[in-house]
Amino acid sequence: LFALLCIVGLPAISAEYQICGTNPYANALALPPAIHCSVSSNEPLIRTNVTLYADRSNHLQIPAHKCFRDLIKVRVYNFLYIRTTHHVIGRERLSISTTDCHEAIKNKVIHGHALTETRPGLFSTQEIEEQNISLPLLGSSIYTRSTYSFVTDVIAVIDEETMASSLGNLDNCTMPDGSCRVDDAVIVWQPSSELPSCPTQEVETFEALVTLRHVLIPEYELAFEFEPNFFKTYRLLQLCNISQGYRTTSNHILAFPNISNTMMLQDFIIHQAHNRLRRAAKTLTLADNRTSEYDLVTQQPRLAPQLFESDEIPSFDTQPISDIRILHAIRKWNVSQNIFNRSRLYESEDQQTTALRSIRYAEYRIRQLEYFKSLTSTRPLTYAELTIQRDLDTGLSDIFDAYLNMEFGKLPMRSPTDITDRPTPPYFLPSSLPNTTSIWTPTIQESTYAAENHISGNDSTLEKES
C-alpha cells in the first residue's frame, strides 16, 4: 500500500490542494511532488498521528528600495552638420553606492538631478549626459548617458538570515544589515526591531504511516520524504513552538504529537522495531533535551605492540617524525597535521605518546566514518550519527577520548581560556611518507556495534547543541 500510493497516488507536479476537515477555515496547500519510494518487509514502520504545517503567507514585511543606474552608450554620426544620426549601441545596469541610494530615496534627487515617478513605485531621472560632447565635422563618436532609478517594494522577513522580495535574490543578505548588493543594484531597508514570527502555520492533524525516510497520509494519498539535513530543520523551527517537528524535501513541516519529546523520531522508530534498548549505544542530547543515539566502533588492541612489538613506547624523533614504522601508520590512517594539532586542546604529555595518541585517534575516525557509510546502505543516519559524522569530517571530536585514555592514560582537556605553554605538536614531512602501508597489520575490518565487544561504561551525554 505504502509503495503503491507513493508512486502512483500523486500528481506529477505541485498544485493547490484543498484540505477539508475540522479546521474552521480552508487551507490551500501546495502538494509535494510525486516521489518514488518502496518499503521492504524488514524496514521499521509505525502508525501515528502527524500534524502538517505549511508556509505562512503573512510574514513580517518591511519597506525596501532598489537603486541602480542604467548606462547607455550612443554612437553619433555627423556629416558636415547636414545630417546627424544617433544609435544606441549598448545598455548596462550598474549598482550605485548605498549613500547615493539613501539620498535619492530621501530627497528624490541624485547628483543634482530630480527623480520623478514614471510609473507606480518607479522613480527615475531624465537621461543625463556623462560628459560634454562635440560633434566631429565628419565621422562618428561615442558618448554615454545615464539614468538613475529606484524601485519601491517590500521585503518579507522569515528570520534574521532569510528574506524574500521581488526586488531581487536576497539569499546572501541579512535583515540587521539594512542593505545588500545584488548583481546590478543595491537594495536598502530600515532594519526592524520587531522579531520575525514562526514561518509556518498548522494545516491539520492526520493519521500517518511513518518510516525512517517517508511519511504517508493515506486519507489524502499524500507522501512526504524527510529532509536528511536535520540542521536545516533546527534553524527553521527556532521561532516556532513546535515539538517533534521535521522538515521535508518539499519544504513542509511535519510534527508528531504522540511521540515522546525525549527522543528523536528516527531513534524512536528504530527502538520500536527492535523493541529494546541497545546496551552500548551512546547518547547525544540536543538543546531541547531530546536525545539521539549512535554506536561507537569497537576498541582496538593497543597500538604500541603493533608498531614496536613491545608494550613500551620507545623514544623517537617527533619534530619531524622519521621512524619508518610510525610513518607507515600515518600513511595508513591518513593522519593529517590538523589531527596532530588537536593535541593542543589537551594538557601536555610526552611527545611520543602524543604522536601515538593522534595516530590512534585517526584510526578510530576512519573506522567510525566507514561504519556510518555502511549504515547508509540500509537506512538514513540518525541525528546523532549525522552530527558525529559532521564533526569527524572536520577532524575534531572527543567521542574516542575514553578509548584513548584507557590506552595511553587519562589526559584532561585544557580550559578554553588557557592559551599559555601550549606545546608544539609532533609533525612529519609529507615527502617522508612511504608509498605503501604493507609493513604492518590489518586492513580496516567491517565496523561492528560496540555492543558486540563492549568493554565498559554507561550511556552518556556527549554534546549539547546550541
C-alpha positions in Angstrom: 0.0 0.0 0.0 2.7 2.5 1.0 4.8 1.9 -2.1 1.7 2.0 -4.4 0.5 5.3 -3.1 3.9 6.9 -3.1 4.4 6.1 -6.7 1.0 6.5 -8.4 -1.2 8.2 -5.9 0.1 11.8 -6.5 0.1 14.1 -9.5 3.4 14.6 -11.2 3.6 18.3 -10.4 2.8 20.6 -7.5 -0.6 22.1 -7.3 -3.0 23.8 -4.9 -4.8 21.1 -2.8 -7.9 21.9 -0.7 -7.9 20.2 2.7 -11.3 19.9 4.4 -11.6 18.8 8.0 -12.2 20.1 11.5 -10.4 23.4 10.8 -12.9 26.3 10.8 -11.2 27.6 7.7 -9.9 26.0 4.4 -6.2 25.6 3.9 -4.7 25.9 0.5 -1.7 23.6 0.4 1.0 23.2 -2.3 1.2 19.5 -2.9 4.6 17.8 -2.5 5.9 16.4 -5.8 5.4 12.7 -6.5 8.2 10.6 -5.1 9.2 7.1 -5.9 9.5 5.1 -2.8 9.2 1.5 -1.6 9.3 -0.2 1.8 11.0 -3.5 2.3 9.4 -6.1 4.6 12.1 -5.6 7.2 12.1 -1.8 7.3 10.7 -0.4 10.5 7.3 1.4 10.2 5.0 2.9 12.7 1.4 4.2 12.6 0.9 7.5 14.4 -0.6 11.0 14.1 1.1 13.7 12.2 0.4 17.4 12.2 1.1 19.1 8.8 2.4 22.6 8.7 2.6 24.8 5.5 4.4 28.1 4.8 2.7 31.2 6.2 1.7 34.0 3.7 1.7 36.8 6.4 5.4 37.2 7.1 6.7 40.4 8.6 7.0 42.9 5.8 9.2 46.0 5.8 9.5 48.7 3.1 12.6 48.4 0.8 14.1 50.2 -2.2 16.3 49.0 -5.0 18.6 51.6 -6.6 20.5 51.3 -9.9 22.0 53.2 -12.8 21.3 52.4 -16.4 24.3 53.3 -18.6 23.5 53.9 -22.2 26.2 54.0 -24.9 25.3 56.1 -28.0 27.2 56.4 -31.3 26.6 59.7 -33.1 27.4 60.2 -36.8 27.7 63.7 -38.3 28.1 64.7 -41.9 29.0 68.4 -42.2 26.2 69.2 -39.8 23.8 68.5 -42.6 22.9 65.0 -41.4 23.3 63.8 -37.8 22.2 60.4 -36.5 22.2 58.7 -33.1 22.2 55.0 -32.5 22.2 53.2 -29.1 24.9 50.6 -29.2 24.8 49.3 -25.7 23.0 49.3 -22.3 24.3 48.2 -18.9 22.7 48.3 -15.5 25.1 49.1 -12.6 24.7 49.4 -8.9 25.2 52.7 -7.1 26.5 53.4 -3.6 24.4 52.9 -0.5 24.9 56.6 0.4 23.6 57.7 -3.1 20.7 55.4 -2.8 19.6 56.8 0.6 20.0 60.3 -0.7 17.8 59.5 -3.8 15.1 57.9 -1.7 15.0 60.7 0.9 15.3 63.8 -1.3 14.2 62.5 -4.7 17.4 64.0 -6.0 20.7 62.4 -7.0 23.8 64.3 -8.1 21.6 67.4 -8.6 19.1 65.7 -10.8 15.5 65.2 -9.8 13.8 61.8 -9.8 10.2 61.7 -10.8 7.7 58.8 -10.6 7.4 57.4 -14.1 5.1 54.6 -13.1 3.8 53.3 -9.7 6.8 52.5 -7.5 9.5 53.5 -10.0 11.3 56.8 -9.7 13.9 57.9 -12.4 15.9 60.8 -13.7 15.9 62.1 -17.2 18.8 60.9 -19.3 22.0 62.6 -18.1 25.0 63.1 -20.4 28.1 61.9 -18.6 30.4 64.4 -20.4 30.2 67.3 -22.7 30.4 66.1 -26.3 31.3 67.9 -29.5 30.3 66.5 -32.8 33.0 65.8 -35.4 32.7 67.6 -38.6 32.7 64.3 -40.5 32.5 60.9 -38.9 31.3 59.3 -35.7 31.9 59.5 -31.9 30.7 57.5 -28.9 29.3 59.0 -25.7 27.4 57.8 -22.7 24.3 58.8 -20.9 22.9 57.6 -17.5 19.5 57.2 -16.0 19.3 56.8 -12.2 16.4 55.0 -10.7 15.0 53.4 -7.6 12.1 51.0 -7.1 9.9 50.8 -4.1 8.6 47.4 -2.8 8.6 45.3 0.4 10.8 42.5 1.9 9.2 39.5 3.6 11.3 38.7 6.7 11.2 35.0 7.6 14.0 35.2 10.1 17.2 37.3 10.6 19.0 35.3 7.9 16.2 34.6 5.5 14.3 37.2 3.5 12.5 37.3 0.2 11.4 40.1 -2.2 10.5 40.7 -5.8 13.3 43.3 -5.7 16.0 40.6 -6.1 17.6 37.5 -4.7 18.3 38.1 -1.0 19.9 34.7 -0.2 23.1 36.3 0.9 21.5 39.2 2.8 20.6 39.5 6.5 17.9 41.8 7.9 20.0 43.6 10.6 22.5 44.9 7.9 20.0 47.3 6.3 21.4 47.0 2.8 22.7 44.4 0.4 24.3 44.5 -3.0 22.8 42.2 -5.7 24.2 41.7 -9.2 23.3 45.1 -10.7 21.8 47.1 -7.9 21.8 47.9 -4.2 18.8 47.1 -2.0 18.2 49.1 1.2 15.7 48.9 4.0 15.3 50.0 7.6 16.2 47.1 9.9 13.2 46.2 12.1 13.3 45.7 15.8 10.2 43.5 15.6 11.2 39.9 15.8 10.1 37.6 12.9 7.4 35.1 13.8 7.2 31.4 13.0 7.3 30.9 9.2 4.8 28.1 9.3 1.1 27.6 10.2 -0.8 24.5 11.1 -2.9 22.8 8.4 -4.4 19.7 10.1 -3.6 16.5 12.0 -3.9 13.2 10.2 -3.2 9.5 10.8 0.0 8.5 9.0 2.4 5.7 8.3 5.9 6.6 9.1 9.3 5.1 8.1 12.8 6.4 8.6 12.6 8.1 5.2 8.9 8.7 4.4 5.6 9.8 5.8 2.3 8.7 4.1 -1.1 10.2 4.8 -3.4 7.5 3.3 -6.6 9.6 3.7 -5.4 12.1 1.1 -2.8 10.0 -0.6 0.0 12.4 0.3 3.5 11.2 0.6 6.5 13.2 2.0 10.2 12.5 2.2 12.2 13.7 5.2 14.9 16.3 4.6 18.0 14.4 5.6 19.7 17.5 6.9 18.4 17.9 10.5 20.3 21.1 11.0 18.2 22.9 8.4 15.1 21.9 10.4 16.6 23.2 13.6 17.3 26.6 12.2 13.9 26.8 10.5 11.9 26.0 13.7 13.9 28.2 16.1 11.0 30.7 16.1 8.2 28.1 16.3 6.6 26.4 19.3 6.5 23.0 17.5 7.6 19.8 19.3 9.0 16.9 17.3 9.0 18.9 14.1 10.8 17.7 10.9 11.3 19.3 7.6 10.5 17.5 4.3 12.2 17.8 0.9 9.1 19.6 -0.3 9.6 22.3 2.5 6.6 21.3 4.6 6.9 20.7 8.3 5.6 17.5 9.9 5.2 17.3 13.7 4.4 14.1 15.6 2.4 14.9 18.8 2.2 11.3 20.0 5.9 10.8 20.0 7.7 11.5 23.3 9.7 14.7 23.4 12.6 12.8 25.0 13.8 11.2 21.8 14.3 12.0 18.1 11.7 10.4 15.8 14.2 8.2 13.9 15.6 6.8 17.1 12.0 6.1 18.3 11.2 4.2 15.1 14.4 2.1 15.5 13.6 1.4 19.1 10.1 0.3 18.3 11.4 -2.0 15.6 13.9 -3.7 17.9 11.6 -3.5 21.0 14.6 -3.0 23.2 17.4 -0.5 24.1 20.8 -1.0 22.6 23.1 -1.6 25.6 26.2 0.0 24.3 24.6 2.9 22.4 26.0 6.4 23.2 23.6 9.3 23.7 23.8 12.8 22.3 21.5 15.4 23.8 20.0 18.3 21.8 19.4 21.8 23.0 15.7 21.0 23.5 16.7 17.9 25.6 15.7 15.3 23.0 18.2 12.5 22.7 19.6 10.6 19.8 21.8 7.6 19.8 24.9 6.3 17.9 27.1 3.3 18.2 30.8 3.7 18.8 33.1 1.3 16.8 34.9 -1.4 18.8 38.0 -0.5 20.9 41.2 -1.8 19.2 44.2 -3.7 20.7 47.0 -1.4 21.9 48.9 0.3 19.1 52.4 0.1 20.6 52.8 -3.7 20.3 51.6 -3.5 16.7 54.3 -0.9 15.8 57.2 -1.9 18.1 56.5 -5.5 19.1 56.7 -4.3 22.7 54.4 -2.8 25.3 56.8 0.0 25.9 56.8 3.1 23.7 60.5 3.8 22.7 62.0 7.2 22.3 61.8 8.5 18.7 62.0 11.9 16.9 58.8 13.8 16.7 59.8 17.1 15.0 59.8 15.8 12.4 58.8 12.2 12.8 61.3 10.0 11.0 60.7 6.4 12.3 59.5 4.4 9.3 57.1 2.3 11.4 55.3 5.4 12.5 55.3 7.0 9.0 53.6 3.8 7.7 50.9 4.2 10.4 50.5 7.9 9.4 50.0 6.9 5.8 47.7 4.0 6.6 45.3 6.0 8.7 45.5 9.3 6.8 46.8 11.3 9.8 46.8 15.0 8.9 48.7 17.7 10.6 45.4 19.1 11.9 44.9 15.8 13.8 48.4 16.2 15.4 47.5 19.9 16.2 44.4 18.6 18.0 46.8 17.7 20.9 47.0 21.5 21.7 43.4 21.2 23.1 44.7 18.9 25.9 47.1 19.1 28.7 50.8 18.3 27.9 52.3 14.8 27.8 55.5 13.4 26.3 55.7 13.9 22.5 56.0 10.2 21.7 52.7 9.4 23.5 51.1 12.4 21.8 52.1 11.1 18.4 50.7 7.6 19.0 47.5 9.1 20.6 47.0 11.2 17.4 47.5 8.1 15.1 45.1 6.1 17.1 42.5 8.9 17.0 42.9 9.0 13.2 42.3 5.2 13.1 39.1 5.4 15.1 38.0 8.3 13.0 38.4 6.3 9.8 36.7 3.3 11.3 33.7 5.3 12.6 33.2 7.1 9.2 33.4 3.7 7.4 30.8 2.4 9.9 28.4 5.3 9.2 29.0 4.8 5.5 27.9 1.2 5.8 24.8 2.2 7.7 23.6 4.5 4.8 23.2 1.5 2.6 20.4 0.2 4.8 18.8 3.2 6.5 19.2 7.0 6.9 21.6 8.2 9.7 20.1 9.4 12.9 20.6 13.0 14.2 23.4 11.8 16.4 25.1 9.9 13.7 24.9 12.8 11.3 26.3 15.2 13.9 29.2 12.9 14.8 29.9 12.3 11.1 30.0 16.1 10.5 32.4 16.6 13.4 34.7 13.8 12.3 34.7 15.2 8.8 36.3 18.4 10.2 38.7 16.2 12.2 37.7 17.3 15.7 35.6 15.2 18.1 36.0 13.9 21.7 34.0 10.7 21.3 37.1 8.5 21.3 38.6 10.0 24.4 37.5 7.2 26.7 39.3 4.7 24.4 42.4 6.9 24.2 42.6 7.4 27.9 42.3 3.7 28.6 45.2 3.0 26.2 47.5 6.0 26.8 46.5 7.3 30.2 43.9 10.0 31.2 44.6 13.3 29.5 42.3 16.2 30.6 41.3 18.9 28.1 42.7 22.4 28.6 40.5 25.3 29.7 39.4 27.3 26.6 41.0 30.3 28.3 44.3 28.6 28.9 46.5 29.7 26.0 49.9 29.6 27.8 52.6 27.0 27.3 50.8 25.1 24.6 53.4 22.5 23.3 54.4 22.3 19.7 52.7 19.2 18.3 54.5 16.5 16.5 54.8 16.8 12.8 56.0 15.0 9.7 57.3 15.8 6.3 54.9 14.7 3.6 57.9 13.8 1.4 59.0 11.3 4.0 55.8 9.2 3.9 56.2 5.7 2.3 54.2 4.7 -0.8 52.8 1.5 0.8 51.2 0.5 4.1 52.2 -3.2 3.8 54.7 -3.1 6.6 52.2 -3.7 9.3 48.9 -5.3 10.3 45.3 -5.4 9.5 43.3 -3.5 6.9 40.1 -1.9 8.1 37.7 -4.5 9.2 34.0 -4.0 8.7 32.9 -2.0 11.7 30.6 -3.6 14.3 28.4 -2.3 17.0 30.1 -1.6 20.3 27.6 -3.9 21.9 29.3 -6.9 20.3 32.6 -6.2 22.0 31.6 -3.8 24.7 34.3 -3.0 27.3 32.8 -0.8 29.9 30.9 2.4 30.6 27.3 3.6 30.6 25.4 5.7 28.2 26.5 9.3 28.4 25.5 12.7 27.1 28.4 13.9 24.9 27.0 17.1 23.4 24.6 19.9 24.0 23.8 21.6 20.7 23.3 25.3 21.0 
